[in-house]
């Protein structure tokens, strides 16, 4: 079955296992005359879930002229799993999910082939594919334009279907053509927009690594792969000693997402151990970028978390260990978790320097957080934990740091 493209007429597909709709099926032909937007998503896709409020608002704004239908892209997800997901989301956010959604629709997945979600298919009032887009193009302005001009088309989604992980980079459809039949190579390229972001390796039949690739990764990610034993701690432990780079070059998320700061790397070699192929990658990184990474004990500014007697009030009452401080969650909390999880998953995100656990607690904690906790500043965080028997104090400690430098290790 050939996937449909812009301008193709959509067959009269019947979506089955439909919920939040008057019937359990939807024939696409029944929606002719409306602009139809098919939203492919999955319960494990955070980017998809973040778009839910916008999709609800657009359906309400253009109701009668537009029909948004959510199609679960993961055809292995069961009715019980998806419905349970919506129930838990409603409990957490107070928001009911009212858009029609369809499960286990293999044919729709084949007609509208994609690799990354969320994935949006626009079908105009004549039943033709008029758009294949990412989430940022699903806007009220674009919808209004489609409703006023049914001949419009919209296509900008780079769905990365051209990369085949079973073939080397630059062979056939993988970004170029290299008929060489080489036995060994390592390459570093700039950003390749049609390849997505992917990391992987290949093993020889009799053991040993024969290939490692990292596509469209920033420099910190490349170092993290090559020096995986060095990057045991978070970015707050990074110290940069370089004439070319600063710490911001490695820790600023937005800078790291820019195409000019992302690279593709691949090495193909006769079978070697994991340690050897990582050593080769380290050498390649140094040759090209003139940087390396290592661990050293350094005196560092940090915050120390200590407990006092009132902390006992927050000793856990038991239950399944869980942390939920997502921004959309109504009641944010930590339940039956040790102080190490409290630091790593809750506190550290608010501080640019390390937070060290010196609580010496022998029991787990239960804590409830204010609704705006993720957006609170450092001073409010310190005050909150003081009120809960946990003191955050700025000081210095000798800690294992991650040293990124111009020196060759």
C-alpha positions as CSV (number, residue, x, y, z in Angstrom):
1,X,0.0,0.0,0.0
2,X,1.5,3.3,-1.1
3,X,1.4,6.1,1.6
4,X,-0.7,9.1,0.5
5,X,0.9,12.4,-0.4
6,X,-0.2,16.0,-0.9
7,X,-2.9,16.1,-3.5
8,X,-3.9,12.5,-3.3
9,X,-7.6,11.6,-2.9
10,X,-8.2,9.8,0.4
11,X,-10.0,6.5,0.0
12,X,-13.1,6.0,2.0
13,X,-11.3,4.7,5.1
14,X,-13.4,3.6,8.0
15,X,-11.9,4.3,11.4
16,X,-12.9,1.7,13.9
17,X,-12.8,1.5,17.7
18,X,-13.9,5.2,18.0
19,X,-14.7,6.9,21.3
20,X,-16.2,10.3,22.1
21,X,-18.3,10.1,19.0
22,X,-22.0,9.2,18.3
23,X,-20.9,6.0,16.6
24,X,-18.1,3.5,17.1
25,X,-16.8,4.0,13.6
26,X,-16.2,7.0,11.3
27,X,-16.2,6.9,7.6
28,X,-14.1,9.7,6.2
29,X,-16.6,10.2,3.4
30,X,-19.1,11.1,6.0
31,X,-16.9,14.1,6.9
32,X,-16.7,15.5,3.4
33,X,-17.5,19.2,3.3
34,X,-15.4,19.8,6.4
35,X,-11.7,20.3,6.9
36,X,-10.6,17.1,8.7
37,X,-7.4,17.1,10.8
38,X,-6.1,13.6,11.8
39,X,-3.9,13.9,14.8
40,X,-1.6,10.8,15.2
41,X,-0.5,10.5,18.9
42,X,0.3,8.0,21.6
43,X,-0.1,7.9,25.4
44,X,3.7,7.9,25.9
45,X,4.3,10.9,23.6
46,X,4.7,14.0,25.8
47,X,4.8,16.3,22.8
48,X,1.5,15.0,21.7
49,X,-0.1,15.4,25.1
50,X,1.0,19.0,25.4
51,X,-1.0,19.8,22.3
52,X,-4.3,18.5,23.7
53,X,-5.6,21.8,25.1
54,X,-4.9,23.6,21.8
55,X,-6.7,20.9,19.8
56,X,-9.7,21.1,22.1
57,X,-9.7,24.9,21.7
58,X,-9.5,24.7,17.9
59,X,-12.3,22.2,17.7
60,X,-14.5,24.4,19.8
61,X,-13.6,27.5,17.8
62,X,-14.3,25.9,14.4
63,X,-17.0,23.4,15.3
64,X,-19.2,22.6,12.4
65,X,-16.5,23.5,9.8
66,X,-13.6,21.4,11.1
67,X,-13.4,17.9,12.6
68,X,-10.3,16.9,14.5
69,X,-9.9,13.1,15.0
70,X,-7.2,11.7,17.3
71,X,-5.7,8.4,16.0
72,X,-3.5,6.4,18.4
73,X,-0.3,5.9,16.3
74,X,0.8,3.0,18.6
75,X,-1.5,0.2,17.3
76,X,-0.4,-2.0,20.2
77,X,-2.1,0.2,22.8
78,X,-5.2,-1.4,24.2
79,X,-8.6,0.2,25.0
80,X,-7.9,-0.4,28.7
81,X,-4.5,1.4,28.6
82,X,-5.8,4.4,26.6
83,X,-9.0,4.9,28.7
84,X,-7.0,4.5,31.9
85,X,-4.6,7.2,30.6
86,X,-7.4,9.6,30.0
87,X,-9.0,8.9,33.4
88,X,-5.6,9.5,35.2
89,X,-5.1,12.7,33.2
90,X,-8.5,14.0,34.2
91,X,-7.7,13.3,37.8
92,X,-4.4,15.2,37.6
93,X,-5.5,18.2,35.5
94,X,-9.2,18.4,36.0
95,X,-9.6,18.4,32.2
96,X,-11.9,16.0,30.4
97,X,-10.8,14.7,27.0
98,X,-13.7,15.2,24.6
99,X,-12.2,14.9,21.1
100,X,-13.1,11.7,19.1
101,X,-10.2,9.2,19.2
102,X,-9.7,5.9,17.4
103,X,-7.6,2.9,18.4
104,X,-5.8,0.1,16.5
105,X,-6.4,1.5,13.0
106,X,-3.6,-0.3,11.0
107,X,-4.9,0.8,7.6
108,X,-4.9,4.5,8.6
109,X,-1.3,4.1,9.9
110,X,-0.3,2.6,6.5
111,X,-2.1,5.3,4.4
112,X,-0.6,8.1,6.4
113,X,2.8,6.6,7.1
114,X,5.0,8.5,9.6
115,X,7.9,7.9,12.0
116,X,7.6,10.7,14.5
117,X,4.6,12.0,16.4
118,X,2.7,14.2,16.8
119,X,1.8,13.9,13.1
120,X,-1.0,15.8,11.4
121,X,-2.9,15.0,8.2
122,X,-5.1,17.8,6.8
123,X,-7.9,16.6,4.5
124,X,-9.8,19.3,2.6
125,X,-13.5,19.5,2.0
126,X,-13.1,17.6,-1.3
127,X,-11.4,14.6,0.4
128,X,-7.9,15.3,-0.7
129,X,-4.7,15.4,1.4
130,X,-4.0,19.1,1.7
131,X,-1.5,19.2,4.5
132,X,1.2,17.0,6.3
133,X,2.5,19.1,9.2
134,X,4.0,19.3,12.7
135,X,2.1,20.7,15.7
136,X,3.3,24.3,15.2
137,X,1.4,24.6,11.9
138,X,-2.0,23.6,13.5
139,X,-3.1,27.1,14.2
140,X,-6.4,29.0,14.0
141,X,-4.8,31.2,11.3
142,X,-3.9,28.3,9.0
143,X,-7.3,26.7,9.6
144,X,-9.1,30.0,8.6
145,X,-6.9,30.2,5.5
146,X,-8.0,26.6,4.5
147,X,-11.6,27.4,5.1
148,X,-11.5,30.4,2.9
149,X,-9.4,28.8,0.1
150,X,-10.0,25.1,-0.3
151,X,-7.1,24.8,-2.9
152,X,-4.4,25.6,-0.3
153,X,-1.8,23.0,0.6
154,X,0.6,22.9,3.6
155,X,3.6,20.6,3.9
156,X,6.7,21.1,6.0
157,X,7.0,18.0,8.1
158,X,10.4,16.3,7.9
159,X,9.4,12.9,9.0
160,X,12.8,11.3,8.7
161,X,11.5,8.3,6.6
162,X,14.7,8.5,4.5
163,X,17.1,7.1,7.2
164,X,17.4,3.4,7.2
165,X,19.3,2.3,10.3
166,X,20.2,-1.0,8.6
167,X,22.3,0.9,6.0
168,X,25.4,3.1,6.6
169,X,25.2,6.9,6.5
170,X,25.5,8.2,2.9
171,X,24.5,4.9,1.2
172,X,21.5,5.0,-1.0
173,X,18.7,7.0,0.6
174,X,20.7,7.8,3.8
175,X,21.7,11.3,2.9
176,X,23.9,10.6,-0.1
177,X,25.7,8.0,-2.2
178,X,29.0,6.2,-1.4
179,X,29.5,3.1,-3.5
180,X,33.0,2.4,-2.0
181,X,32.5,-0.9,-0.1
182,X,34.8,0.4,2.7
183,X,36.1,-1.8,5.6
184,X,36.6,1.0,8.0
185,X,35.6,4.7,8.3
186,X,34.6,7.4,10.8
187,X,32.9,10.5,9.7
188,X,31.6,13.7,11.2
189,X,29.1,15.9,9.3
190,X,27.0,18.9,10.1
191,X,23.3,18.8,10.7
192,X,21.3,16.6,8.3
193,X,17.7,17.7,8.4
194,X,16.2,14.7,6.8
195,X,17.7,12.1,9.2
196,X,16.1,13.0,12.5
197,X,17.9,12.4,15.8
198,X,19.0,8.9,16.5
199,X,21.7,7.0,18.4
200,X,22.5,3.3,17.8
201,X,25.1,0.6,17.2
202,X,25.4,-2.7,15.3
203,X,27.0,-5.9,16.6
204,X,28.9,-8.5,14.6
205,X,27.2,-12.0,14.5
206,X,30.0,-13.5,16.6
207,X,30.2,-10.6,19.0
208,X,31.9,-7.2,19.1
209,X,30.7,-3.8,17.9
210,X,31.1,-3.0,14.2
211,X,29.2,0.3,14.0
212,X,28.2,3.2,16.1
213,X,26.2,6.2,14.9
214,X,24.8,9.4,16.5
215,X,22.6,11.6,14.2
216,X,22.0,15.3,14.7
217,X,23.4,15.4,18.3
218,X,24.9,18.4,20.0
219,X,28.4,18.4,21.3
220,X,27.5,17.5,24.8
221,X,25.5,14.5,23.6
222,X,28.5,13.3,21.6
223,X,30.8,13.6,24.6
224,X,28.2,11.8,26.7
225,X,28.3,8.8,24.3
226,X,32.0,8.7,24.0
227,X,32.7,9.3,27.7
228,X,29.7,7.6,29.2
229,X,31.6,6.6,32.4
230,X,32.6,10.3,32.9
231,X,29.1,11.8,32.6
232,X,27.6,10.0,35.7
233,X,26.4,13.3,37.2
234,X,24.3,16.1,35.8
235,X,25.3,19.2,33.9
236,X,25.6,21.2,37.2
237,X,28.9,19.3,37.7
238,X,30.4,20.5,34.4
239,X,33.5,22.7,34.5
240,X,34.8,23.9,31.1
241,X,38.5,24.8,30.7
242,X,38.7,25.7,27.0
243,X,39.8,28.7,24.9
244,X,37.1,27.8,22.4
245,X,34.1,26.8,24.4
246,X,32.2,28.0,27.6
247,X,29.9,26.1,29.9
248,X,26.9,27.8,28.2
249,X,27.9,26.0,24.9
250,X,27.2,22.7,26.6
251,X,24.4,23.5,29.0
252,X,22.1,25.9,27.2
253,X,19.3,23.7,25.8
254,X,18.2,26.2,23.1
255,X,21.7,26.7,21.8
256,X,22.1,22.9,21.6
257,X,19.0,22.6,19.5
258,X,20.2,25.0,16.8
259,X,21.2,23.2,13.5
260,X,24.6,24.8,13.5
261,X,25.4,23.2,16.9
262,X,24.3,19.7,15.9
263,X,26.4,17.0,14.2
264,X,26.2,13.5,12.7
265,X,28.9,11.0,13.7
266,X,29.4,7.4,12.5
267,X,32.2,4.9,12.8
268,X,32.4,1.5,11.1
269,X,35.2,-0.9,12.1
270,X,36.1,-4.5,12.3
271,X,34.6,-6.0,15.5
272,X,35.9,-4.3,18.7
273,X,34.7,-4.0,22.3
274,X,32.4,-1.3,23.6
275,X,35.4,0.3,25.4
276,X,37.5,0.3,22.2
277,X,34.8,1.9,20.0
278,X,34.2,4.6,22.6
279,X,38.0,5.3,22.6
280,X,37.9,5.6,18.8
281,X,35.0,8.1,19.1
282,X,36.9,10.1,21.8
283,X,39.9,10.4,19.4
284,X,37.6,11.5,16.6
285,X,36.0,14.2,18.8
286,X,39.4,15.5,19.8
287,X,40.7,15.5,16.2
288,X,37.7,17.6,15.1
289,X,36.6,19.7,18.1
290,X,39.9,19.7,20.1
291,X,38.1,18.8,23.4
292,X,38.1,15.8,25.8
293,X,36.4,15.0,29.1
294,X,37.4,13.5,32.4
295,X,36.5,13.3,36.1
296,X,38.5,15.2,38.8
297,X,37.8,16.1,42.4
298,X,37.4,19.8,42.6
299,X,36.2,22.3,45.3
300,X,32.8,23.4,44.0
301,X,30.0,25.8,45.2
302,X,27.0,23.7,46.0
303,X,23.9,23.5,48.2
304,X,23.7,20.9,51.0
305,X,20.4,19.4,52.0
306,X,20.2,18.5,55.7
307,X,17.3,17.3,57.9
308,X,16.1,18.4,61.3
309,X,13.8,16.8,63.8
310,X,10.6,18.1,62.2
311,X,11.4,16.1,59.1
312,X,9.9,13.0,60.9
313,X,6.4,14.5,60.3
314,X,6.9,13.8,56.6
315,X,7.9,10.1,57.0
316,X,6.1,8.1,54.4
317,X,2.9,6.4,55.1
318,X,3.7,3.9,52.4
319,X,2.2,3.3,49.0
320,X,3.7,3.0,45.5
321,X,6.7,5.3,45.1
322,X,5.9,8.1,42.7
323,X,6.9,11.7,41.9
324,X,4.5,14.0,40.0
325,X,5.4,17.6,39.6
326,X,4.4,18.1,36.0
327,X,3.2,21.7,35.3
328,X,-0.3,20.6,34.3
329,X,-0.8,18.4,37.4
330,X,-3.3,19.9,39.9
331,X,-1.9,18.2,43.0
332,X,1.8,17.9,42.9
333,X,3.4,15.4,45.3
334,X,6.2,13.0,46.1
335,X,5.2,9.7,47.8
336,X,7.4,7.1,49.5
337,X,10.6,8.2,47.9
338,X,14.1,8.6,49.4
339,X,15.9,12.0,49.8
340,X,18.1,11.1,46.8
341,X,15.0,11.1,44.5
342,X,13.8,14.3,46.1
343,X,17.1,15.9,45.1
344,X,17.5,14.4,41.6
345,X,13.9,14.7,40.4
346,X,12.6,17.8,42.3
347,X,15.2,20.1,43.8
348,X,18.2,20.0,41.4
349,X,16.2,21.5,38.5
350,X,16.0,24.8,40.4
351,X,19.7,25.1,41.0
352,X,22.6,25.6,38.6
353,X,25.1,24.2,41.1
354,X,25.1,20.8,42.7
355,X,22.7,19.8,45.5
356,X,24.3,17.4,47.9
357,X,22.4,15.0,50.2
358,X,23.5,15.1,53.8
359,X,20.2,14.4,55.4
360,X,21.2,10.9,56.7
361,X,17.5,9.9,56.5
362,X,16.8,6.3,56.9
363,X,13.2,6.6,55.8
364,X,11.3,7.7,52.7
365,X,9.3,10.9,52.5
366,X,5.8,12.0,51.5
367,X,5.6,15.7,50.4
368,X,2.9,17.8,48.8
369,X,4.0,20.8,46.6
370,X,2.2,24.0,45.7
371,X,0.6,24.2,42.3
372,X,3.2,26.7,41.0
373,X,6.1,24.8,42.4
374,X,7.8,24.2,39.0
375,X,8.0,27.9,38.4
376,X,9.1,29.0,41.8
377,X,12.4,30.8,42.3
378,X,15.3,29.6,44.3
379,X,14.4,31.6,47.5
380,X,10.9,30.2,47.6
381,X,12.2,26.6,47.1
382,X,14.6,27.1,50.1
383,X,11.8,28.5,52.2
384,X,9.4,25.7,51.3
385,X,11.9,23.0,52.4
386,X,12.8,24.9,55.6
387,X,9.1,24.7,56.5
388,X,9.2,21.0,55.9
389,X,12.3,20.3,58.1
390,X,14.8,20.3,55.3
391,X,17.5,22.9,55.2
392,X,19.2,24.0,51.9
393,X,22.4,25.8,52.7
394,X,25.0,27.2,50.2
395,X,28.6,26.1,50.9
396,X,31.5,24.4,49.2
397,X,32.5,20.7,49.0
398,X,35.1,18.7,47.2
399,X,33.1,16.9,44.5
400,X,33.7,14.7,41.5
401,X,33.4,17.2,38.6
402,X,33.1,16.7,34.8
403,X,36.1,18.5,33.3
404,X,35.7,19.4,29.6
405,X,39.0,20.8,28.3
406,X,41.3,21.4,25.4
407,X,43.8,18.8,26.7
408,X,44.0,15.4,25.1
409,X,43.5,12.6,27.7
